[in-house]
């Protein structure tokens, strides 16, 4: 049957007009005098108009130097105005913007440089030493290196340009583009957190960014009346896309740039800027909660707290709902696909500990575990909250289903658009999933499969435990035995108490109980706040 409209005309208009840049520019036109960014350090506020003008200065400077479509700009910056200028300028020039992790070592950043091959590198002077180390170690060298700020530049590369000098005298008018932007243009490239291997490049196109913004606008919901603050860095996908620059600037809302996480400053800014949504990991929420309990904190402006990166257990969830805000959210997802399941306020606290149900436009399943190859997404395990399988995700709105420059890992992790996460979980009849561990974290003891996350959740229920980490160590009889590193909330906690706690717990089989405990000041976490299942530094379970 012949369609009742011109499909090709619709595609032509949709593909060139439904870009992220056009969404931002609509807000520049409609909300030009409304605040877009508050920077507490400089005590400055950028409206949509002035933010656009400063982004244009950078974009026009880049265009003047010959940079444009497909060229990569790596920016190693904290949550700051310059971060936003780079993010927007990449959209305005057709460049690929790659926010870099400033917490990496110089050697690790050198590997990113070799993989990305950026024409332009922008960094903050605070990170001069690691950037200098990275450039000395990297085989590939960017053509242009730009430094922001006036920190310690002694270790920085000599051949560099000051950001202020680079944009001085540049026009604040919207730059002319060499071709019409498309929804398929790669606009941003993230990197997975990569705990043991080189992080993998995750390309996002303009449409991915539009629909990631829509996802946040649906699920918070985020509106033009909101003021957000990320308690985690924007260089992560969860930082940039969850209540960060991407959805905020698309929705016409405003945000506060928290350069470095400080619980006391965070509390001050919530009150001062009347913040409506804070975003972070449960570990950060715990710090804020405990600080607020010991002194005055004004949370009256909050409409919600959005957490991600790790499960939210029942006991802290109840405390946060009582002491911070009753509207708690917790998202689960990946760098490759953003977030894909969600716990909404109406799910909590009853569903605390689970990762929630699928987001509106996503398909999330738990399927049969295969040691080699891919089980079909149709090979779903029973939805009985008991059978363990692998989590797979189909999220075409937010994922290009590939890794840049890495065909081998693309084949290993993606199949027909589905991401095979390596996360192990159970699920129930409503599609709510509960993460129990990872394929590579699973402990096999005397032939039994043991999932660390299950045991950690039980240990964390103890009011004297702030956080726990469960690992397997070699054992000549069983192959491996379970051990636990504990960060106490109460210094009086003893190993005897923990053994008795596990002995009495109705949900912990004897073979899953930790055989040894060690008490630590801190446990290892990734930059996104995820607990890393590796031996804490300086800890040994040898007797």
VOVEXLO-94691 format. One record per residue (C-alpha): residue in three letters; x, y, z. Coordinates in steps of 0.001 Angstrom, whole numbers, padded with zeros to 6 digits, always signed. Example, Ala and Ser with C-alpha at 12.3 -4.5 7.8 and 13.67 -1.06 7.14 Angstrom:
2
Ala+012300-004500+007800;Ser+013670-001060+007140;
//
This chain:
543
Unk+000000+000000+000000;Unk+001324+003416-000954;Unk+002070+005575+002131;Unk-000064+008664+002624;Unk+002980+010932+002985;Unk+006387+011468+001392;Unk+008693+009221+003414;Unk+011863+010525+001777;Unk+010982+014139+002555;Unk+010252+013210+006172;Unk+013622+011473+006451;Unk+015492+014409+004917;Unk+013939+016869+007368;Unk+014177+014575+010390;Unk+017771+013594+009776;Unk+019053+017163+009515;Unk+016740+018962+011942;Unk+016417+016600+014944;Unk+019985+017204+016107;Unk+021190+017981+019599;Unk+022617+021314+018427;Unk+019220+022434+017140;Unk+017669+021541+020491;Unk+020189+023708+022327;Unk+019757+026585+019856;Unk+016000+026544+020368;Unk+016628+027311+024025;Unk+019088+030073+023140;Unk+016272+031673+021151;Unk+013455+030987+023626;Unk+015250+031295+026945;Unk+018186+033545+026121;Unk+018066+035451+029426;Unk+017421+032383+031595;Unk+020348+030943+033605;Unk+022031+027902+032096;Unk+025142+027541+034279;Unk+026105+028693+037767;Unk+029830+028548+038582;Unk+030318+028937+042347;Unk+034114+029307+042096;Unk+033954+032361+039845;Unk+030579+033444+041238;Unk+029405+033851+037653;Unk+026203+032804+035961;Unk+025918+032158+032214;Unk+022549+032635+030577;Unk+021673+030605+027496;Unk+022663+033596+025373;Unk+026040+034220+027011;Unk+026826+030498+027161;Unk+026144+030253+023443;Unk+028382+033251+022792;Unk+031331+031796+024720;Unk+030891+028415+023026;Unk+030841+030230+019677;Unk+034144+031965+020452;Unk+035800+028589+020926;Unk+034038+027086+017899;Unk+035077+029964+015663;Unk+038664+029747+016894;Unk+038725+026022+016097;Unk+037232+026652+012649;Unk+039804+029390+012003;Unk+042584+026870+012669;Unk+041040+024407+010210;Unk+039349+021940+012554;Unk+035938+020527+011707;Unk+033925+017440+010849;Unk+035360+014201+012163;Unk+038341+015767+013941;Unk+038619+014700+017579;Unk+038966+017104+020499;Unk+040015+015481+023787;Unk+039237+017656+026793;Unk+040520+016806+030247;Unk+038566+019223+032381;Unk+036683+019315+035673;Unk+033006+020306+035897;Unk+033537+023873+034733;Unk+032460+026491+032181;Unk+035292+025430+029853;Unk+033921+021884+029866;Unk+030609+023219+028546;Unk+032329+025390+025942;Unk+034150+022308+024611;Unk+031011+020150+024689;Unk+028981+022693+022731;Unk+031821+023675+020392;Unk+032196+020077+019255;Unk+028529+020097+018211;Unk+028936+023497+016536;Unk+032007+022520+014486;Unk+031151+018904+013690;Unk+034114+017724+015754;Unk+033965+014663+017981;Unk+034246+015774+021609;Unk+035899+013256+023929;Unk+035667+014112+027652;Unk+038699+012554+029363;Unk+039090+011176+032856;Unk+041458+013443+034785;Unk+041755+010777+037489;Unk+043790+008516+035222;Unk+047570+008356+035311;Unk+049711+009946+032627;Unk+050425+006518+031153;Unk+046745+005651+030942;Unk+045924+008972+029271;Unk+048719+008367+026762;Unk+046900+005188+025688;Unk+043710+007197+025194;Unk+045626+009713+023078;Unk+047053+006947+020905;Unk+043587+005446+020455;Unk+041683+008706+019863;Unk+044370+010492+017818;Unk+042898+013893+018786;Unk+043769+016880+016647;Unk+043094+019117+019669;Unk+043759+018555+023376;Unk+042261+020917+025972;Unk+043184+020477+029633;Unk+042972+022256+032963;Unk+046261+023544+034405;Unk+045587+021583+037612;Unk+046262+018410+035604;Unk+049449+019720+033966;Unk+051666+016973+035338;Unk+049574+014010+034179;Unk+048984+015646+030783;Unk+052704+016352+030448;Unk+053490+012727+031327;Unk+050844+011522+028860;Unk+052232+013551+025971;Unk+055785+012432+026678;Unk+054659+008789+026609;Unk+052184+008979+023714;Unk+053277+007914+020247;Unk+050697+010255+018706;Unk+050880+013994+019366;Unk+047920+016412+019060;Unk+048428+019329+016695;Unk+047056+021855+019170;Unk+047299+021803+022981;Unk+045225+024348+024924;Unk+045521+024940+028677;Unk+042767+026442+030832;Unk+043406+028204+034118;Unk+046561+029201+035902;Unk+047474+026212+038043;Unk+050908+024587+038289;Unk+052057+024403+034667;Unk+055667+023488+035382;Unk+055153+019909+034192;Unk+052968+020872+031219;Unk+054033+020521+027581;Unk+055980+023547+026381;Unk+054199+023925+023056;Unk+050779+024972+024312;Unk+048291+027812+023985;Unk+046381+029603+026717;Unk+042626+029158+026366;Unk+042010+032886+026873;Unk+044562+033740+024204;Unk+043101+031138+021839;Unk+039584+032629+021936;Unk+040604+036287+022256;Unk+039015+038451+019583;Unk+036918+035608+018180;Unk+033369+036303+017000;Unk+030533+035330+019317;Unk+028255+034707+016303;Unk+027163+031180+015427;Unk+029889+029623+013233;Unk+029296+028795+009604;Unk+029438+025045+009002;Unk+031028+023375+006009;Unk+028074+021005+005700;Unk+024614+020429+007149;Unk+024728+018531+010477;Unk+023002+015146+010685;Unk+021504+013089+013487;Unk+024048+010398+012529;Unk+027123+012576+013138;Unk+029296+011276+015960;Unk+029270+014093+018509;Unk+030696+012623+021718;Unk+032961+009688+022521;Unk+033060+008266+026013;Unk+035422+005700+027443;Unk+034440+002771+029606;Unk+035999+002821+033053;Unk+038169-000190+032171;Unk+039530-001573+035456;Unk+042002-004070+033987;Unk+042255-003306+030276;Unk+042490-000234+028079;Unk+039130+001549+028278;Unk+037007+001117+025154;Unk+035822+004101+023120;Unk+032023+004422+023014;Unk+030770+006658+020184;Unk+027492+008553+020557;Unk+025793+010276+017667;Unk+023659+013397+017803;Unk+020422+011409+017946;Unk+021775+009317+020851;Unk+022338+012555+022753;Unk+018856+013889+021935;Unk+017188+010676+023068;Unk+019405+010355+026163;Unk+018188+013839+027088;Unk+014590+012759+026440;Unk+015107+009723+028662;Unk+016145+011944+031592;Unk+013336+014381+030889;Unk+010869+011477+031094;Unk+012243+009718+034130;Unk+013106+012507+036603;Unk+011124+014239+035071;Unk+013466+017124+034178;Unk+011884+020431+033145;Unk+012995+023967+032353;Unk+012262+024942+035977;Unk+014898+022588+037418;Unk+018382+023282+038763;Unk+020678+020255+038875;Unk+024056+019480+040411;Unk+026158+016421+039666;Unk+028165+015192+042613;Unk+030268+013158+040165;Unk+032401+014266+037177;Unk+030773+015184+033887;Unk+033379+013192+031919;Unk+031439+009994+032656;Unk+028336+009231+030640;Unk+026347+009168+033871;Unk+027703+012617+034673;Unk+027221+014219+031266;Unk+023910+012552+030416;Unk+022176+012185+033788;Unk+021216+015633+034995;Unk+024408+017023+033469;Unk+024991+019272+030451;Unk+023302+017041+027849;Unk+019729+016924+029260;Unk+019918+020242+031112;Unk+020762+022288+028030;Unk+018245+020370+025922;Unk+015438+020884+028450;Unk+016231+024556+029039;Unk+017029+023957+032723;Unk+020100+025153+034640;Unk+022980+023462+036444;Unk+025635+024142+039064;Unk+029237+023205+038272;Unk+030676+021385+041296;Unk+034362+021268+040365;Unk+035432+018831+043085;Unk+033148+016880+045375;Unk+033038+018340+048856;Unk+030078+017320+051020;Unk+030042+020630+052895;Unk+030148+022666+049693;Unk+027469+020440+048164;Unk+025154+021182+051091;Unk+025880+024907+050810;Unk+025160+024958+047079;Unk+021910+023005+047439;Unk+020601+025758+049695;Unk+022184+028723+047877;Unk+021117+027803+044332;Unk+017837+026109+045322;Unk+018885+022921+043584;Unk+016058+020578+042658;Unk+017990+017421+041643;Unk+021310+016081+042872;Unk+022951+013209+041028;Unk+025629+010828+042258;Unk+026592+007380+043491;Unk+025135+005795+046670;Unk+028552+006107+048340;Unk+028427+009896+047873;Unk+024832+010026+049086;Unk+025948+008258+052246;Unk+028553+010943+052944;Unk+025993+013711+052481;Unk+023458+011879+054618;Unk+025835+011412+057537;Unk+027041+015004+057362;Unk+023485+016325+057281;Unk+022628+014258+060355;Unk+025356+016035+062340;Unk+024327+019584+061437;Unk+021839+021806+059674;Unk+021100+021079+056024;Unk+018409+022710+053900;Unk+016969+020195+051429;Unk+013651+022003+051008;Unk+014283+022778+047315;Unk+015000+019167+046307;Unk+012560+017379+044035;Unk+014681+014276+043935;Unk+018036+012545+044350;Unk+019170+010369+041450;Unk+021674+007625+042229;Unk+023524+005241+039935;Unk+026622+003101+039785;Unk+025701+000513+042413;Unk+022629-000978+044106;Unk+020842+000971+046807;Unk+020122-001173+049848;Unk+016969-000910+051943;Unk+018381+000567+055144;Unk+020247+003525+053579;Unk+017333+004076+051202;Unk+014986+004602+054143;Unk+017440+007002+055794;Unk+017851+009048+052610;Unk+014088+009190+052105;Unk+013651+010457+055651;Unk+016660+012768+055926;Unk+017258+014084+052379;Unk+014221+013670+050118;Unk+011392+011128+049824;Unk+011869+011091+046047;Unk+014822+008755+045457;Unk+015729+007287+042060;Unk+018327+004630+041270;Unk+019463+003816+037743;Unk+021399+000864+036358;Unk+023164+000890+033018;Unk+026450+001044+031168;Unk+028667+003547+029371;Unk+027603+001858+026137;Unk+023845+002275+026676;Unk+023454+004951+029385;Unk+020943+003774+032034;Unk+018470+001046+031166;Unk+016578+000083+034319;Unk+015247+002447+036909;Unk+013841+002479+040408;Unk+011291+005266+040699;Unk+010118+006834+043957;Unk+007012+004639+043923;Unk+009268+001534+043856;Unk+011069+002477+047056;Unk+011874+001383+049650;Unk+010162-001944+048874;Unk+012277-002677+045781;Unk+015541-001344+047255;Unk+018423-003663+046459;Unk+017130-004407+042979;Unk+018102-002453+039870;Unk+014479-001744+039006;Unk+012490-002230+035834;Unk+013349-001325+032231;Unk+013354+002295+031115;Unk+010574+003319+028774;Unk+012371+002798+025451;Unk+014702-000052+026465;Unk+014476-003828+026400;Unk+016385-005499+029268;Unk+016425-009276+029680;Unk+018157-011931+031792;Unk+019241-014815+029587;Unk+021034-018133+029836;Unk+024723-017883+030723;Unk+027082-019115+028005;Unk+030777-019634+028646;Unk+031535-019144+024957;Unk+029612-017236+022333;Unk+026245-015535+022767;Unk+023031-017099+023958;Unk+020061-015778+022047;Unk+018202-012844+023632;Unk+015192-015160+023423;Unk+016892-017689+025749;Unk+015487-016011+028844;Unk+015845-017620+032260;Unk+012688-018049+034382;Unk+011374-014846+035957;Unk+011367-016439+039407;Unk+013756-014125+041307;Unk+016067-017126+041777;Unk+017569-018309+038493;Unk+020764-016447+037636;Unk+021498-015330+034086;Unk+023331-012640+032131;Unk+021842-009181+031615;Unk+021483-008147+027970;Unk+020284-004740+026816;Unk+018751-003430+023598;Unk+018826+000376+023595;Unk+019070+001685+020018;Unk+017912+005155+021082;Unk+020982+005653+023284;Unk+023619+003371+021756;Unk+025491+002967+018473;Unk+026149-000688+019463;Unk+029853-000504+018710;Unk+033282+000391+020064;Unk+035408+002831+018108;Unk+038537+001286+016558;Unk+037859-002068+018237;Unk+036103-004632+016040;Unk+037175-007530+018264;Unk+035491-006146+021383;Unk+032454-005067+019362;Unk+031971-008674+018232;Unk+032536-009935+021775;Unk+030073-007591+023505;Unk+027396-006800+020893;Unk+025131-009138+018947;Unk+022329-007884+016666;Unk+022346-004596+018575;Unk+022103-006259+022010;Unk+024790-005482+024581;Unk+025955-008531+026539;Unk+026912-006825+029784;Unk+028656-009623+031679;Unk+026490-008709+034688;Unk+024737-011600+036395;Unk+021224-011137+037744;Unk+017869-012631+038590;Unk+014551-011095+037553;Unk+010907-011243+038513;Unk+007620-011435+036626;Unk+007544-007636+036197;Unk+011005-007489+034610;Unk+012680-006049+037708;Unk+016262-007266+037855;Unk+018577-007807+040825;Unk+022307-007784+040089;Unk+024176-010571+041869;Unk+027665-010105+040406;Unk+029681-010312+037228;Unk+030790-013279+035198;Unk+034415-012489+035970;Unk+033719-011820+039686;Unk+031836-015056+040304;Unk+033465-017259+042970;Unk+033413-021021+042402;Unk+033902-022818+045722;Unk+033629-026613+045937;Unk+031625-026565+042703;Unk+029126-023951+043925;Unk+028688-020607+042161;Unk+028818-017728+044657;Unk+027906-014149+043765;Unk+029718-011498+045856;Unk+027010-008832+045566;Unk+024491-011047+047386;Unk+026822-011460+050361;Unk+027786-007765+050369;Unk+024130-006774+050603;Unk+023709-008963+053694;Unk+026875-007628+055350;Unk+025806-004055+054594;Unk+022562-004619+056488;Unk+024608-004681+059694;Unk+024365-001166+061197;Unk+028054-001278+062145;Unk+029121-001840+058494;Unk+029569+001180+056222;Unk+030548-000892+053178;Unk+031816-004372+052352;Unk+033782-006055+049590;Unk+033536-009812+049056;Unk+036220-011706+047135;Unk+037353-015254+046495;Unk+040894-016342+047356;Unk+042582-019608+046304;Unk+042037-022643+048503;Unk+043633-026067+047905;Unk+040519-028034+048962;Unk+037640-025933+047602;Unk+039309-024089+044742;Unk+038348-020794+046372;Unk+036909-019548+049642;Unk+034938-016412+050415;Unk+036600-013528+052283;Unk+035434-009997+053038;Unk+037056-006588+053476;Unk+034951-004345+055710;Unk+034818-000575+056064;Unk+033267-000167+059534;Unk+030679+002469+060378;Unk+031385+001763+064062;Unk+034983+001187+065209;Unk+033818-001312+067828;Unk+032880-003842+065124;Unk+034669-007198+065473;Unk+035179-010235+063270;Unk+033302-012337+065819;Unk+030242-010101+065473;Unk+030303-010417+061697;Unk+030583-014197+061797;Unk+027631-014341+064176;Unk+025670-011946+061940;Unk+026181-014244+058940;Unk+025473-017357+060988;Unk+022110-015953+062074;Unk+021058-014498+058730;Unk+018243-016537+057146;Unk+019269-015674+053577;Unk+022889-016803+053666;Unk+023801-020457+053093;Unk+026776-021801+055081;Unk+029025-022200+052005;Unk+028559-018490+051179;Unk+029721-017180+054556;Unk+033059-015355+054534;Unk+035806-017379+056197;Unk+038050-014386+056903;Unk+037570-010649+057432;Unk+039836-007652+057216;Unk+038956-004122+058364;Unk+039989-001229+056100;Unk+039675+002551+055996;Unk+038625+002615+052334;Unk+037524+000201+049617;Unk+038470+000533+045929;Unk+035976+002344+043683;Unk+035926+003388+040048;Unk+035570+007012+038997;Unk+031789+006512+038834;Unk+031642+005236+042407;Unk+031277+001542+041521;Unk+032805-000891+043986;Unk+035747-002634+042323;Unk+036053-006344+043071;Unk+039786-006416+043548;Unk+042002-006729+046591;Unk+042268-003404+048450;Unk+045751-001944+048491;Unk+047823-003186+051419;Unk+045331-005929+052363;Unk+046280-009594+052631;Unk+044273-012596+053798;Unk+047369-014728+054381;Unk+047505-015958+057956;
//
